Structure formats: structure tokens, C-alpha cells
Amino acid sequence: MTSGGLLRKTVIGCGILAVGVGVAVALAGHVVVGAGLAVGIMLGSLNGYLIQGLLARRAPFAAASLLRIVLFSSIVLIVALSVREAAWALALGIALAQFVMVAVGARAGMRR
């Protein structure tokens, strides 16, 4: 499977997870937190495309990693300053997306 296939499956899995988590948390009475988690999951699902694009442009891996950390951290900080209640949810959503990416990659690796 190509990296594009893995990334596509990651985005699809994250989309399903985002809808499920967002709806479940909103039904529990925490709409802003549910939205933060859902947005974070979808934002985190784009991490693979970002690293792929940076490496395709021959960016050094360490620089690409640092750029992604700064980008995602900046987004979380902006949300923290504007919507204080959901900043942790956005960061948690990004982390959940990374677990989905690892699970998709591990599943593909185990099939070989």
C-alpha cells in the first residue's frame, strides 16, 4: 500500500472518530469540548500529508518535524487564547489522530 493510501485511510478513520466523539461528547452536554475534539482529530489527520509534502520538497526530517510541532502548537495556543474552554480538547484531538495514524500503519504493516 502506498503512503497515499495510508493517509487516505487515516483521514477516513479520523473522520469517523471525529463524528462519533463529537456527537457523544455533545450529547453528554459538552458541545464546545466535543467540537474541540472533533476539530483536533481532523486537524491531526492532516499531519501525514504535511510531513509527506515537506519531505517531497526535500526538507530535512528534523526541520519538518520541528515545523509541524510549531504549527500544531501555535494552533492550540491560538485556540487557548480565544476559546479557553476547548484548548485542551483540540490538543487531545490531535493526539488521538496520531493514534489512528499509527493504528492504520501498523495494520498495513502486519498484512505484509
DOBA-114856 format. One line per 10 residues: number of its first residue (from 0); for each residue x, y, z of C-alpha. Coordinates in nm, 3 decimals. Layout:
<recs>
NUM> X,Y,Z | ...
</recs>
This chain:
<recs>
0> 0.000,0.000,0.000 | 0.129,0.344,-0.085 | 0.166,0.623,0.167 | -0.123,0.799,-0.007 | -0.346,0.501,0.067 | -0.240,0.502,0.431 | -0.301,0.873,0.459 | -0.643,0.843,0.295 | -0.739,0.563,0.538 | -0.613,0.776,0.826
10> -0.830,1.071,0.724 | -1.134,0.844,0.679 | -1.076,0.679,1.018 | -1.026,1.016,1.182 | -1.345,1.146,1.021 | -1.545,0.858,1.162 | -1.381,0.901,1.503 | -1.437,1.278,1.498 | -1.808,1.240,1.426 | -1.850,0.970,1.691
20> -1.656,1.151,1.962 | -1.803,1.490,1.877 | -2.160,1.363,1.891 | -2.106,1.154,2.206 | -1.944,1.437,2.400 | -2.201,1.690,2.276 | -2.484,1.459,2.387 | -2.315,1.443,2.728 | -2.365,1.819,2.747 | -2.021,1.947,2.650
30> -2.073,2.085,2.300 | -1.763,2.305,2.293 | -1.539,2.022,2.415 | -1.692,1.782,2.159 | -1.632,2.033,1.882 | -1.274,2.086,2.002 | -1.206,1.714,2.000 | -1.361,1.669,1.654 | -1.168,1.962,1.505 | -0.846,1.842,1.668
40> -0.891,1.492,1.530 | -0.947,1.622,1.178 | -0.659,1.869,1.208 | -0.429,1.593,1.331 | -0.533,1.369,1.043 | -0.365,1.615,0.807 | -0.028,1.568,0.980 | 0.069,1.285,0.745 | 0.001,1.495,0.438 | 0.202,1.779,0.587
50> 0.508,1.563,0.653 | 0.478,1.400,0.311 | 0.466,1.740,0.143 | 0.763,1.873,0.338 | 0.975,1.566,0.268 | 0.881,1.577,-0.101 | 1.027,1.928,-0.107 | 1.349,1.780,0.035 | 1.312,1.944,0.375 | 1.535,1.778,0.635
60> 1.335,1.542,0.854 | 1.429,1.723,1.178 | 1.326,2.060,1.032 | 1.000,1.915,0.900 | 0.922,1.766,1.242 | 1.000,2.091,1.418 | 0.785,2.287,1.174 | 0.489,2.054,1.234 | 0.528,2.077,1.612 | 0.542,2.457,1.595
70> 0.241,2.469,1.359 | 0.017,2.246,1.568 | 0.129,2.407,1.895 | 0.058,2.752,1.755 | -0.292,2.648,1.654 | -0.359,2.511,2.003 | -0.224,2.831,2.162 | -0.443,3.048,1.941 | -0.746,2.843,2.038 | -0.642,2.858,2.403
80> -0.637,3.236,2.389 | -0.968,3.267,2.205 | -1.178,2.975,2.339 | -1.021,2.886,2.670 | -1.263,2.605,2.744 | -1.172,2.384,2.448 | -0.798,2.426,2.403 | -0.712,2.101,2.580 | -0.976,1.923,2.372 | -0.814,2.039,2.049
90> -0.472,1.918,2.165 | -0.622,1.584,2.274 | -0.794,1.550,1.937 | -0.462,1.599,1.756 | -0.309,1.329,1.976 | -0.598,1.090,1.903 | -0.541,1.140,1.531 | -0.180,1.031,1.575 | -0.301,0.709,1.738 | -0.526,0.649,1.438
100> -0.233,0.706,1.203 | -0.018,0.458,1.398 | -0.301,0.201,1.400 | -0.353,0.232,1.023 | 0.020,0.197,0.960 | 0.057,-0.097,1.198 | -0.237,-0.275,1.040 | -0.090,-0.229,0.694 | 0.250,-0.349,0.818 | 0.103,-0.661,0.974
110> -0.068,-0.753,0.646 | 0.265,-0.779,0.462
</recs>
